[in-house]
Amino acid sequence: QVQLVESGGGLVQPGGSLRLSCVASGNIFSINVMGWYRQVPGKQRELVASITSGGRRDYADSAKGRFTISRDNAPNTVYLQMNSLKPEDTAVYYCRYYHTPVTYWGQGTQVTVSS
């Protein structure tokens, strides 16, 4: 089992910044992928950004140039620095941990971008 605890969501004005954090604990494999997804009501959960234990990063087109994903491997923490936030970034953001063949999800943290 892997437990994920997210923090850092909240209300921010357009153009502002937020930093999300997710700490993974439990049966952590040395080779894994951690990432951030988001979901709005009525839509599917979508990838925002991911990072492997080796440091390879992938970003959704909507996140490129504005968001940065990073991680510390001791403890297993993944961060999402979000800059130049837009109202369309409003969503529940979920942390995901994956190692073959299992996936774990955090409980989600709300990000609201509004004036």
C-alpha positions as CSV (number, residue, x, y, z in Angstrom):
1,Q,0.0,0.0,0.0
2,V,1.0,3.6,-0.7
3,Q,-0.5,6.6,1.0
4,L,-0.5,10.0,-0.7
5,V,-1.1,13.3,1.2
6,E,-1.6,16.4,-0.9
7,S,-1.4,20.0,0.2
8,G,-1.2,23.5,-1.2
9,G,-4.5,24.1,-3.0
10,G,-6.6,27.2,-2.5
11,L,-8.1,30.3,-4.0
12,V,-5.8,32.5,-6.2
13,Q,-6.4,35.4,-8.5
14,P,-5.8,35.1,-12.3
15,G,-2.1,35.5,-12.9
16,G,-1.1,34.3,-9.5
17,S,0.8,31.2,-8.4
18,L,0.3,28.2,-6.2
19,R,2.6,25.3,-5.2
20,L,1.1,21.8,-4.7
21,S,2.9,19.2,-2.7
22,C,2.3,15.4,-2.4
23,V,4.1,13.1,0.0
24,A,4.1,9.4,-0.7
25,S,4.7,6.9,2.1
26,G,4.4,3.1,2.5
27,N,5.6,0.5,0.1
28,I,7.5,2.8,-2.3
29,F,9.3,1.2,-5.2
30,S,12.6,2.7,-6.3
31,I,11.3,2.9,-9.9
32,N,8.1,4.8,-10.0
33,V,6.2,7.6,-11.6
34,M,4.5,10.4,-9.7
35,G,2.3,13.0,-11.2
36,W,-0.5,15.5,-11.0
37,Y,-3.9,15.2,-12.7
38,R,-6.9,17.4,-12.5
39,Q,-10.7,17.0,-12.9
40,V,-13.6,19.3,-13.3
41,P,-17.2,18.2,-12.9
42,G,-18.5,16.4,-15.9
43,K,-15.1,15.8,-17.4
44,Q,-12.6,13.1,-17.3
45,R,-9.5,13.3,-15.1
46,E,-6.6,14.6,-17.2
47,L,-2.8,14.6,-16.9
48,V,-1.2,17.9,-15.9
49,A,2.4,16.7,-15.4
50,S,4.3,13.7,-14.4
51,I,7.9,12.8,-13.4
52,T,9.7,9.5,-13.2
53,S,12.0,8.5,-10.4
54,G,14.8,9.1,-12.9
55,G,13.7,12.7,-13.4
56,R,12.0,12.5,-16.8
57,R,9.1,15.0,-17.1
58,D,6.0,15.1,-19.2
59,Y,3.6,18.0,-19.4
60,A,0.1,18.5,-20.8
61,D,0.1,21.2,-23.5
62,S,-1.9,23.4,-21.2
63,A,0.8,23.3,-18.5
64,K,3.9,23.8,-20.7
65,G,5.6,27.1,-19.9
66,R,3.5,27.8,-16.8
67,F,3.8,24.8,-14.6
68,T,6.9,23.0,-13.3
69,I,6.9,19.5,-11.7
70,S,9.7,18.4,-9.5
71,R,10.4,15.8,-6.8
72,D,12.5,14.8,-3.9
73,N,13.1,11.1,-3.6
74,A,13.8,11.1,0.2
75,P,11.1,11.5,1.3
76,N,9.1,10.7,-1.8
77,T,7.6,14.1,-2.5
78,V,6.3,15.6,-5.7
79,Y,5.7,19.3,-6.3
80,L,3.8,21.2,-8.9
81,Q,4.7,24.9,-9.1
82,M,1.9,26.6,-11.0
83,N,2.4,30.2,-12.3
84,S,0.3,32.5,-14.5
85,L,-2.8,30.7,-13.3
86,K,-5.9,31.1,-15.4
87,P,-9.6,30.6,-14.5
88,E,-9.6,27.5,-16.7
89,D,-7.0,25.9,-14.3
90,T,-9.8,25.7,-11.7
91,A,-10.2,22.0,-10.8
92,V,-9.6,19.4,-8.2
93,Y,-5.9,18.3,-8.5
94,Y,-5.0,14.8,-7.7
95,C,-1.6,13.3,-7.0
96,R,-0.9,9.9,-8.6
97,Y,1.8,7.3,-7.8
98,Y,2.4,4.5,-10.2
99,H,4.7,1.5,-10.2
100,T,4.0,-1.5,-12.3
101,P,1.3,-2.7,-12.1
102,V,-0.5,-0.6,-9.5
103,T,-1.7,3.0,-9.2
104,Y,-2.5,5.0,-6.1
105,W,-4.4,8.3,-5.9
106,G,-4.4,11.1,-3.4
107,Q,-7.6,12.5,-2.0
108,G,-7.5,15.6,-4.2
109,T,-7.0,19.3,-3.4
110,Q,-9.1,22.1,-4.8
111,V,-7.5,24.9,-6.9
112,T,-9.8,27.8,-7.7
113,V,-8.6,30.7,-9.9
114,S,-11.0,33.6,-9.7
115,S,-11.0,37.3,-9.1
